[in-house]
């Protein structure tokens, strides 16, 4: 287990639901990854790099809803600017995406 945080610390993390609307290969990434474009509704469109190529094909990701942290600072990965962090369960080298059980409005906050 990592360091203990307070509930106040947790409330600073803005977790939202978004829908993947575009997926591209990311050959410049150090580890195999995709470039994702994600619709967060009223929060707008954000981009993210995700190392999820072992379990997911590009066509399977389109229109899939995911959970992401949307209030991290942007991060440069090669020539790509990642604007959010898509969340998943890490199982060795595989990442299993977290997603809502039912379809929800893009931008819905996760609590």
C-alpha positions in Angstrom: 0.0 0.0 0.0 1.2 3.5 -0.8 1.2 6.5 1.6 -2.1 7.2 3.5 -3.9 10.2 2.2 -6.7 12.3 3.6 -10.2 12.4 2.2 -9.4 16.1 1.3 -6.4 14.8 -0.8 -8.7 12.5 -2.6 -11.3 15.2 -3.4 -8.6 17.1 -5.3 -8.5 14.3 -7.9 -11.0 15.0 -10.7 -12.1 11.7 -12.1 -14.5 11.8 -15.0 -16.1 9.6 -17.6 -15.3 10.1 -21.2 -15.8 8.4 -24.5 -12.9 7.5 -26.8 -13.7 9.1 -30.2 -10.3 8.6 -32.0 -7.5 6.1 -31.6 -4.1 6.3 -33.4 -0.9 4.3 -33.2 1.9 6.0 -31.3 5.2 4.6 -32.8 7.3 7.3 -31.2 6.4 6.1 -27.7 9.1 4.2 -25.7 6.6 1.5 -24.9 3.8 0.4 -27.3 0.9 2.8 -26.9 -2.0 4.5 -28.5 -2.9 8.1 -28.8 -6.5 8.6 -27.7 -8.9 11.5 -28.3 -11.5 11.5 -25.6 -14.8 13.4 -25.4 -15.5 14.6 -21.8 -18.8 16.5 -22.7 -18.9 20.0 -21.2 -15.2 19.7 -20.2 -14.3 19.3 -23.9 -12.0 17.0 -25.9 -8.7 15.8 -24.3 -5.9 13.7 -25.6 -4.1 10.9 -23.8 -1.3 8.4 -24.4 -2.2 4.9 -23.2 -0.1 1.7 -23.0 -3.0 -0.6 -23.7 -2.0 -2.2 -26.9 -1.6 -5.8 -25.5 -5.3 -6.2 -24.7 -7.1 -3.7 -27.0 -7.3 -3.2 -30.7 -7.9 0.3 -32.0 -11.4 -0.6 -33.4 -12.5 -2.0 -30.0 -11.6 1.2 -28.2 -13.8 3.5 -30.4 -16.9 4.7 -28.6 -15.8 3.0 -25.4 -16.3 4.9 -22.2 -13.4 5.2 -19.8 -12.4 6.7 -16.4 -9.7 9.4 -16.4 -8.0 11.9 -14.2 -8.6 15.3 -15.9 -6.9 17.7 -13.6 -3.2 16.6 -13.9 -0.9 19.0 -15.7 -0.2 18.2 -19.4 2.6 15.8 -20.0 4.8 15.7 -23.1 5.4 12.2 -24.3 7.7 12.2 -27.4 6.0 14.8 -29.7 2.6 14.2 -28.2 0.9 16.3 -25.3 -1.1 14.1 -23.0 -3.9 16.0 -21.3 -5.4 13.4 -19.0 -4.6 10.0 -17.4 -6.8 7.1 -18.5 -7.2 4.7 -15.6 -6.8 0.9 -15.6 -5.9 -2.1 -13.5 -2.3 -3.1 -14.0 -1.8 -6.9 -14.4 1.9 -7.4 -15.3 2.3 -5.7 -18.7 -1.4 -5.7 -19.3 -3.7 -2.7 -18.4 -7.4 -3.4 -18.1 -9.4 -0.2 -18.6 -11.8 1.0 -15.9 -15.2 1.9 -17.2 -18.8 2.5 -16.0 -21.1 -0.6 -16.0 -23.7 1.4 -17.9 -23.5 4.2 -20.4 -23.4 7.6 -18.7 -23.1 11.2 -19.9 -19.6 12.3 -20.9 -18.0 14.4 -18.2 -19.8 12.7 -15.4 -17.8 12.9 -12.2 -16.6 9.7 -10.4 -16.9 9.8 -6.6 
